[in-house]
């Protein structure tokens, strides 16, 4: 991500956090950015290239269609909600640890 875009995103997150009125709170986008940055620093660019290549070979568009046909639209809503709840839980955990 170009640095100027990252800085704008950081500023937007900071404004959002300040609007919440509580110091130490982290937005979902801040948590995602922090996790992505840590992963990037730990594994490097080649890691993303490798997992992207594997994903294209294993699943790809065909895999998504097969899953949709097998489980239907509601499945994606359900797993999306679960993922959001997990992120929320992890953020709360992080706040308590500070």
C-alpha positions in Angstrom: 0.0 0.0 0.0 1.5 3.4 -0.9 2.5 5.4 2.1 0.2 8.3 1.5 -2.8 6.0 1.3 -1.7 4.3 4.5 -1.3 7.6 6.3 -4.8 8.8 5.2 -6.2 5.5 6.5 -4.3 5.9 9.8 -5.6 9.5 10.1 -9.2 8.3 9.5 -8.9 5.6 12.1 -7.4 8.1 14.6 -10.3 10.5 14.0 -12.8 7.6 14.4 -11.1 6.5 17.7 -11.1 10.1 19.0 -14.8 10.4 18.1 -15.5 7.3 20.3 -14.1 9.3 23.2 -12.1 6.4 24.8 -8.4 6.2 24.6 -7.0 2.8 23.9 -9.9 1.7 21.7 -9.0 0.1 18.4 -11.3 0.1 15.4 -11.8 -3.0 13.3 -9.9 -1.4 10.5 -7.0 -0.5 12.8 -6.9 -4.1 14.1 -6.9 -5.5 10.6 -4.2 -3.1 9.5 -2.1 -4.0 12.6 -2.5 -7.7 12.0 -1.7 -7.4 8.3 1.4 -5.4 9.0 2.6 -7.9 11.6 2.0 -10.8 9.2 3.8 -8.9 6.4 6.8 -8.2 8.6 6.9 -11.8 9.8 6.6 -13.6 6.5 7.4 -11.1 3.8 6.1 -10.6 0.2 7.0 -14.2 -1.0 4.5 -15.6 1.6 1.6 -13.7 0.0 2.7 -14.8 -3.5 2.8 -18.4 -2.5 -0.6 -18.5 -0.7 -2.1 -16.6 -3.6 -0.8 -19.1 -6.1 -2.0 -22.0 -3.9 -5.4 -20.4 -3.6 -5.7 -20.1 -7.3 -4.8 -23.7 -7.9 -6.9 -25.2 -5.1 -10.1 -23.2 -5.1 -10.4 -20.3 -7.4 -13.7 -19.3 -8.9 -14.8 -22.9 -9.3 -14.4 -23.6 -5.6 -16.5 -20.6 -4.8 -19.3 -21.6 -7.1 -19.3 -25.2 -5.7 -19.5 -23.9 -2.1 -22.4 -21.5 -3.1 -24.3 -24.3 -4.8 -23.7 -26.7 -1.9 -24.5 -24.3 1.0 -26.4 -21.4 -0.4 -26.3 -17.6 0.3 -27.2 -17.9 4.0 -23.9 -19.8 4.6 -21.9 -16.8 3.6 -24.0 -14.5 5.9 -23.5 -16.9 8.8 -19.7 -17.3 8.4 -19.3 -13.6 7.9 -21.2 -12.9 11.1 -19.1 -15.4 13.0 -15.9 -13.8 11.6 -17.1 -10.4 12.7 -17.9 -11.6 16.2 -14.4 -13.2 16.5 -12.8 -9.9 15.5 -14.9 -8.1 18.0 -13.8 -10.6 20.7 -10.2 -10.3 19.9 -10.3 -6.5 20.0 -11.9 -6.6 23.4 -9.3 -9.0 24.6 -6.6 -6.7 23.3 -8.1 -3.8 25.2 -8.1 -5.7 28.5 -4.5 -6.7 28.0 -3.3 -3.1 27.7 
